[in-house]
Amino acid sequence: MNLVRPRRLSPGQTVGLVAPSSAANEPERLRFAVETIESLGFRVRPGAHLFDREGYLAGGDAARAADLNAMFADDGIDVVWCARGGYGASRLLPLLDFGPMRANPKPLLGYSDITALHMALHTKAGLVSFHGPVAWRAFTPYTLEQLTQVVMMPRAPVRLGAPPAFEARPGQVEWENRVTTLVPGRARGPLIGGNLCLMAHLVGTPYFPDLRGAILFLEDVDEPHYRIDRMLTQLWLAGALDGLAGIAFGKFTEGGPSASFVQNRVLEDILAERCQTLKIPAVAGLMIGHVENQTTVPVGCLGELDADARTLTLLEPGVS
């Protein structure tokens, strides 16, 4: 299916704000999200069910899907922005109208659980969507710059996910944000991926993408190392990684070794082992994931991974 690129973001456009996954812990966080997006120069139209709650979900499945379908069908909405992730987006996939979404393309922004929507839009509509910041978090200068160069003032080629600037001085070197080479080499292919848990969750469904020839990017949060190992092993055993061109790992935050095991494994060893088995270029540590300084990745667009130089480069714009 040929890629469809939505129109770029511009100040003054109208953002449709939706909550396809979890409910906000506090309604005030949604009002904060509205104000955050308005501060970027956009008008905001909340989804009809934005403030709904049904247990840990932001309303019933039919209501959340209706908000998404309505935003894409409404010619007065230019951008669809997700308030937060959490859980629940995959429950909506059979209820979404992918034909109108392809015919009326708009940028969809979000990450984490929103990976389910990115994969569905890619597989069922061929629509470029954007793995990037959700609306209810403050945007750092880095996050805003990355968003701008991908979705608002697109440039190509452009580096994605490079560590933020760090001023080295005696006794201090960059430690928190450094990219490492897991397997050397270079690869080109469409950038496809998102949250590791969601990618593993979608295996065997009609919404899991064909990854042959792709550069897979992955991130996650709150996952002990053994679970990361388990999810990567699931993707491998299912054959989902066959024919990959390369892997670009982002951040795996707030996880770490498990207290359940006396012996634990270093995360970098877990990631490297799987990539060495596949014999494909791979890096780890890009600014993709649950981090304040976050890049934006256009799903489906051509990229280049240079594992020797530890860089990921977008080779074509994701918007028209």
SEKOLZA-719550 format. One record per residue (C-alpha): residue number from 1; residue in three letters; chain; z, x, y. Coordinates in Angstrom, 2 decimals, padded with zeros to 5 digits, always signed. Last residue first. Layout:
residues N
num:residu:chaine:pz:px:py
NUM:ALA:A:Z:X:Y
...
//
This chain:
residues 320
num:residu:chaine:pz:px:py
320:SER:A:+002.67:+003.28:+017.16
319:VAL:A:+005.88:+004.18:+015.38
318:GLY:A:+006.79:+006.52:+012.51
317:PRO:A:+005.02:+009.52:+014.02
316:GLU:A:+003.54:+012.16:+011.73
315:LEU:A:+004.66:+015.57:+010.46
314:LEU:A:+008.43:+015.10:+010.42
313:THR:A:+010.00:+018.46:+009.63
312:LEU:A:+012.91:+019.31:+007.34
311:THR:A:+014.22:+022.87:+007.66
310:ARG:A:+016.19:+025.36:+005.59
309:ALA:A:+013.74:+028.24:+006.29
308:ASP:A:+013.48:+028.93:+002.56
307:ALA:A:+013.80:+025.24:+001.69
306:ASP:A:+010.85:+024.31:+003.84
305:LEU:A:+010.58:+020.54:+003.50
304:GLU:A:+007.59:+018.89:+005.13
303:GLY:A:+007.33:+015.25:+006.11
302:LEU:A:+004.90:+012.38:+005.91
301:CYS:A:+006.26:+008.95:+006.82
300:GLY:A:+007.63:+006.49:+004.26
299:VAL:A:+011.08:+005.97:+005.76
298:PRO:A:+011.34:+007.16:+009.34
297:VAL:A:+014.45:+009.38:+009.43
296:THR:A:+016.94:+009.23:+012.32
295:THR:A:+019.43:+012.08:+012.70
294:GLN:A:+023.19:+011.74:+012.92
293:ASN:A:+025.84:+013.58:+014.91
292:GLU:A:+028.80:+011.28:+014.24
291:VAL:A:+028.43:+011.65:+010.48
290:HIS:A:+027.98:+009.16:+007.66
289:GLY:A:+024.51:+010.27:+006.63
288:ILE:A:+021.74:+012.68:+007.51
287:MET:A:+022.57:+015.79:+009.53
286:LEU:A:+021.15:+018.16:+006.91
285:GLY:A:+023.65:+019.87:+004.61
284:ALA:A:+021.74:+020.56:+001.42
283:VAL:A:+018.31:+021.99:+000.65
282:ALA:A:+015.85:+021.56:-002.20
281:PRO:A:+012.52:+022.86:-003.44
280:ILE:A:+011.58:+021.55:-006.92
279:LYS:A:+012.21:+022.88:-010.41
278:LEU:A:+013.53:+019.53:-011.71
277:THR:A:+016.33:+021.24:-013.64
276:GLN:A:+016.94:+023.47:-010.62
275:CYS:A:+017.27:+020.35:-008.48
274:ARG:A:+019.91:+018.86:-010.80
273:GLU:A:+021.90:+022.08:-010.96
272:ALA:A:+021.71:+022.66:-007.20
271:LEU:A:+023.35:+019.34:-006.36
270:ILE:A:+026.24:+019.84:-008.78
269:ASP:A:+026.69:+023.48:-007.74
268:GLU:A:+026.78:+022.49:-004.06
267:LEU:A:+029.48:+019.94:-004.86
266:VAL:A:+031.79:+022.53:-006.42
265:ARG:A:+033.06:+021.30:-009.76
264:ASN:A:+036.56:+020.17:-010.67
263:GLN:A:+038.97:+021.13:-013.42
262:VAL:A:+042.29:+019.30:-013.60
261:PHE:A:+040.43:+016.03:-013.31
260:SER:A:+041.64:+012.63:-012.08
259:ALA:A:+042.45:+013.96:-008.61
258:SER:A:+038.71:+013.99:-007.96
257:PRO:A:+037.05:+016.70:-005.89
256:GLY:A:+035.65:+015.73:-002.49
255:GLY:A:+034.77:+012.44:-000.83
254:GLU:A:+035.11:+011.86:+002.90
253:THR:A:+031.55:+013.00:+003.55
252:PHE:A:+028.48:+013.82:+001.48
251:LYS:A:+026.06:+014.96:+004.18
250:GLY:A:+022.30:+015.21:+003.88
249:PHE:A:+020.42:+016.35:+000.83
248:ALA:A:+016.69:+017.02:+001.15
247:ILE:A:+014.97:+016.90:-002.24
246:GLY:A:+011.43:+018.04:-003.06
245:ALA:A:+008.00:+017.06:-004.39
244:LEU:A:+009.33:+014.53:-006.89
243:GLY:A:+007.17:+014.06:-009.98
242:ASP:A:+009.89:+012.62:-012.18
241:LEU:A:+013.00:+011.77:-010.15
240:ALA:A:+013.16:+008.11:-011.21
239:GLY:A:+012.89:+009.04:-014.88
238:ALA:A:+015.91:+006.85:-015.66
237:LEU:A:+017.78:+009.90:-016.95
236:TRP:A:+017.29:+011.70:-013.61
235:LEU:A:+018.36:+008.76:-011.44
234:GLN:A:+021.41:+008.26:-013.67
233:THR:A:+022.22:+011.97:-013.54
232:LEU:A:+022.16:+011.88:-009.74
231:MET:A:+024.53:+008.91:-009.86
230:ARG:A:+026.89:+010.60:-012.32
229:ASP:A:+027.01:+013.91:-010.43
228:ILE:A:+027.80:+012.06:-007.20
227:ARG:A:+030.48:+010.20:-009.16
226:TYR:A:+031.92:+013.48:-010.45
225:HIS:A:+032.07:+014.85:-006.91
224:PRO:A:+034.25:+012.05:-005.60
223:GLU:A:+032.39:+009.48:-003.45
222:ASP:A:+033.77:+008.27:-000.12
221:VAL:A:+030.45:+008.73:+001.69
220:ASP:A:+026.84:+009.33:+000.69
219:GLU:A:+023.59:+011.09:+001.52
218:LEU:A:+020.10:+011.44:+000.01
217:PHE:A:+016.59:+012.41:+001.09
216:LEU:A:+013.74:+012.35:-001.44
215:ILE:A:+010.59:+014.20:-000.48
214:ALA:A:+007.85:+012.24:-002.22
213:GLY:A:+005.04:+013.23:-004.61
212:ARG:A:+006.14:+010.71:-007.22
211:LEU:A:+009.00:+008.68:-005.74
210:ASP:A:+007.67:+005.22:-006.56
209:PRO:A:+010.19:+003.01:-004.80
208:PHE:A:+012.98:+000.85:-006.27
207:TYR:A:+012.61:-002.71:-005.04
206:PRO:A:+011.35:-004.29:-008.26
205:THR:A:+014.69:-003.38:-009.90
204:GLY:A:+015.28:-000.80:-012.63
203:VAL:A:+016.94:+001.68:-010.28
202:LEU:A:+018.28:-000.17:-007.21
201:HIS:A:+021.95:+000.82:-007.66
200:ALA:A:+021.03:+004.50:-008.03
199:MET:A:+019.30:+004.38:-004.64
198:LEU:A:+022.23:+002.41:-003.21
197:CYS:A:+024.80:+004.96:-004.37
196:LEU:A:+022.68:+007.84:-003.06
195:ASN:A:+022.34:+006.38:+000.44
194:GLY:A:+018.94:+006.99:+001.96
193:GLY:A:+015.59:+007.71:+000.39
192:ILE:A:+011.93:+008.28:+001.10
191:LEU:A:+010.20:+010.87:+003.27
190:PRO:A:+006.54:+010.95:+002.29
189:GLY:A:+005.34:+014.29:+000.95
188:ARG:A:+005.09:+018.00:+001.62
187:ALA:A:+006.92:+020.78:-000.22
186:ARG:A:+008.06:+024.35:+000.34
185:GLY:A:+010.03:+026.72:-001.87
184:PRO:A:+013.56:+027.89:-002.62
183:VAL:A:+016.10:+025.89:-004.66
182:LEU:A:+019.55:+025.12:-003.26
181:THR:A:+019.00:+026.51:+000.24
180:THR:A:+021.91:+025.80:+002.57
179:VAL:A:+022.13:+023.92:+005.86
178:ARG:A:+025.18:+024.55:+008.01
177:ASN:A:+027.26:+022.03:+009.87
176:GLU:A:+030.97:+022.56:+009.24
175:TRP:A:+030.93:+026.35:+009.10
174:GLU:A:+029.22:+027.69:+012.18
173:VAL:A:+030.74:+031.05:+013.06
172:GLN:A:+033.86:+031.98:+015.01
171:GLY:A:+035.71:+035.32:+015.11
170:PRO:A:+033.63:+036.72:+017.93
169:ARG:A:+031.40:+034.02:+019.39
168:ALA:A:+028.74:+031.66:+018.07
167:GLU:A:+027.88:+028.73:+020.31
166:PHE:A:+026.72:+025.94:+018.03
165:ALA:A:+023.81:+023.60:+018.70
164:PRO:A:+023.77:+020.63:+016.38
163:PRO:A:+022.60:+021.25:+012.81
162:ALA:A:+018.96:+020.37:+012.08
161:GLY:A:+018.53:+016.80:+010.84
160:LEU:A:+014.87:+016.32:+011.60
159:ARG:A:+012.57:+018.86:+013.24
158:VAL:A:+009.51:+017.47:+015.01
157:PRO:A:+005.79:+017.66:+014.30
156:ALA:A:+005.21:+015.17:+015.71
155:ARG:A:+006.73:+013.52:+018.73
154:PRO:A:+007.86:+009.96:+019.25
153:MET:A:+009.33:+008.85:+022.58
152:MET:A:+011.35:+005.82:+021.46
151:VAL:A:+011.54:+005.89:+017.64
150:VAL:A:+011.58:+009.49:+016.42
149:GLN:A:+012.26:+011.59:+019.52
148:THR:A:+014.65:+009.01:+020.94
147:LEU:A:+016.70:+008.58:+017.78
146:GLN:A:+017.20:+012.34:+017.46
145:GLU:A:+018.21:+012.60:+021.12
144:LEU:A:+020.59:+009.65:+020.82
143:THR:A:+022.28:+011.09:+017.76
142:TYR:A:+022.66:+014.52:+019.40
141:PRO:A:+024.04:+013.05:+022.64
140:THR:A:+026.61:+011.15:+020.55
139:PHE:A:+026.01:+007.44:+019.99
138:ALA:A:+029.09:+005.24:+019.74
137:ARG:A:+029.19:+003.24:+016.51
136:TRP:A:+028.67:-000.52:+016.24
135:ALA:A:+024.89:-000.49:+016.36
134:VAL:A:+024.03:+001.36:+013.16
133:PRO:A:+022.52:+004.81:+013.45
132:GLY:A:+019.49:+005.91:+011.49
131:HIS:A:+017.34:+005.33:+008.43
130:PHE:A:+014.35:+003.85:+010.20
129:SER:A:+011.76:+001.46:+008.85
128:VAL:A:+008.06:+002.00:+008.15
127:LEU:A:+006.60:-001.15:+006.62
126:GLY:A:+004.69:-001.03:+003.33
125:ALA:A:+005.78:-004.64:+002.84
124:LYS:A:+007.18:-004.87:-000.70
123:THR:A:+007.97:-001.25:-001.59
122:HIS:A:+008.80:+000.13:+001.86
121:LEU:A:+010.50:-003.00:+003.19
120:ALA:A:+012.52:-003.22:-000.03
119:MET:A:+013.55:+000.44:+000.13
118:HIS:A:+014.64:+000.19:+003.75
117:LEU:A:+016.50:-003.05:+003.08
116:ALA:A:+018.50:-001.52:+000.22
115:THR:A:+019.17:+001.58:+002.36
114:ILE:A:+020.97:-000.80:+004.73
113:ASP:A:+024.04:-000.10:+002.56
112:SER:A:+024.29:+003.34:+004.26
111:TYR:A:+021.86:+003.34:+007.19
110:GLY:A:+020.54:+001.19:+010.03
109:LEU:A:+017.46:+000.44:+012.10
108:LEU:A:+014.56:-001.95:+011.51
107:PRO:A:+011.53:-001.30:+013.68
106:LYS:A:+009.23:-004.30:+013.97
105:PRO:A:+006.08:-005.32:+012.10
104:ASN:A:+004.74:-008.88:+012.39
103:ALA:A:+002.26:-009.08:+009.51
102:ARG:A:+004.36:-006.83:+007.29
101:MET:A:+007.51:-008.82:+008.00
100:PRO:A:+005.58:-012.09:+007.64
99:GLY:A:+004.62:-011.09:+004.09
98:PHE:A:+008.05:-009.71:+003.21
97:ASP:A:+009.90:-013.02:+003.51
96:LEU:A:+013.40:-012.10:+002.28
95:LEU:A:+015.43:-014.19:-000.17
94:PRO:A:+014.96:-012.00:-003.27
93:LEU:A:+016.30:-009.01:-001.28
92:LEU:A:+019.44:-010.65:+000.07
91:ARG:A:+021.95:-009.49:-002.56
90:SER:A:+020.79:-005.91:-001.90
89:ALA:A:+022.21:-006.11:+001.63
88:GLY:A:+025.74:-006.88:+000.43
87:TYR:A:+027.99:-003.90:+001.00
86:GLY:A:+029.21:-001.77:+003.90
85:GLY:A:+026.53:-001.30:+006.53
84:ARG:A:+026.95:-002.06:+010.22
83:ALA:A:+025.46:-003.87:+013.22
82:CYS:A:+021.91:-003.68:+011.91
81:TRP:A:+019.16:-003.47:+014.51
80:VAL:A:+015.93:-005.47:+014.40
79:VAL:A:+013.60:-004.50:+017.26
78:ASP:A:+011.08:-006.40:+019.41
77:ILE:A:+012.38:-009.97:+019.24
76:GLY:A:+010.57:-012.58:+021.34
75:ASP:A:+007.83:-012.95:+018.74
74:ASP:A:+010.43:-014.41:+016.36
73:ALA:A:+009.34:-014.10:+012.71
72:PHE:A:+011.04:-010.73:+012.18
71:MET:A:+014.29:-011.94:+013.70
70:ALA:A:+014.18:-015.22:+011.79
69:ASN:A:+013.74:-013.52:+008.42
68:LEU:A:+016.71:-011.25:+009.07
67:ASP:A:+018.95:-014.08:+010.28
66:ALA:A:+017.92:-016.28:+007.35
65:ALA:A:+018.82:-013.50:+004.92
64:ARG:A:+022.36:-013.39:+006.35
63:ALA:A:+022.69:-017.18:+006.13
62:ALA:A:+021.31:-017.42:+002.59
61:ASP:A:+023.60:-014.63:+001.37
60:GLY:A:+026.71:-016.23:+002.83
59:GLY:A:+028.53:-014.71:+005.79
58:ALA:A:+029.17:-011.14:+006.86
57:LEU:A:+030.42:-010.24:+003.38
56:TYR:A:+033.87:-008.94:+002.43
55:GLY:A:+035.22:-012.48:+002.13
54:GLU:A:+032.68:-014.81:+003.71
53:ARG:A:+032.50:-014.05:+007.41
52:ASP:A:+030.13:-015.25:+010.12
51:PHE:A:+029.98:-013.47:+013.49
50:LEU:A:+026.32:-012.46:+013.26
49:HIS:A:+025.25:-015.83:+011.82
48:ALA:A:+022.82:-016.91:+014.54
47:GLY:A:+021.74:-013.31:+015.03
46:PRO:A:+022.78:-011.81:+018.33
45:ARG:A:+020.09:-011.37:+021.00
44:VAL:A:+020.48:-008.10:+022.85
43:ARG:A:+018.57:-006.82:+025.87
42:PHE:A:+017.88:-003.12:+025.79
41:GLY:A:+018.63:-000.31:+028.26
40:LEU:A:+020.64:+002.01:+026.03
39:SER:A:+023.89:+000.57:+027.43
38:GLU:A:+022.78:-002.81:+026.08
37:ILE:A:+022.88:-001.35:+022.58
36:THR:A:+026.46:-000.20:+023.06
35:GLU:A:+027.50:-003.48:+024.70
34:VAL:A:+026.27:-005.51:+021.75
33:ALA:A:+027.95:-003.15:+019.29
32:PHE:A:+031.25:-003.42:+021.19
31:ARG:A:+031.00:-007.20:+020.87
30:LEU:A:+030.53:-006.66:+017.16
29:ARG:A:+033.58:-004.38:+016.98
28:GLU:A:+035.60:-007.06:+018.80
27:PRO:A:+035.04:-009.34:+015.81
26:GLU:A:+037.40:-007.07:+013.83
25:ASN:A:+036.84:-005.69:+010.33
24:ALA:A:+033.16:-006.50:+010.80
23:ALA:A:+031.65:-008.35:+007.89
22:SER:A:+029.74:-006.42:+005.28
21:SER:A:+025.99:-006.48:+004.66
20:PRO:A:+023.10:-008.08:+006.53
19:ALA:A:+024.82:-008.10:+009.95
18:VAL:A:+022.12:-008.70:+012.57
17:LEU:A:+021.37:-007.75:+016.18
16:GLY:A:+017.87:-008.70:+017.35
15:VAL:A:+017.03:-006.21:+020.08
14:THR:A:+014.96:-007.32:+023.04
13:GLN:A:+012.86:-004.77:+024.91
12:GLY:A:+013.82:-003.66:+028.40
11:PRO:A:+013.92:+000.02:+027.51
10:SER:A:+011.17:+000.93:+025.02
9:LEU:A:+011.20:+001.20:+021.25
8:ARG:A:+007.95:+002.10:+019.53
7:ARG:A:+005.71:-000.53:+017.95
6:PRO:A:+005.93:-000.86:+014.18
5:ARG:A:+003.99:+001.33:+011.77
4:VAL:A:+002.38:-000.25:+008.71
3:LEU:A:+001.85:+002.11:+005.79
2:ASN:A:-000.99:+001.41:+003.40
1:MET:A:+000.00:+000.00:+000.00
//
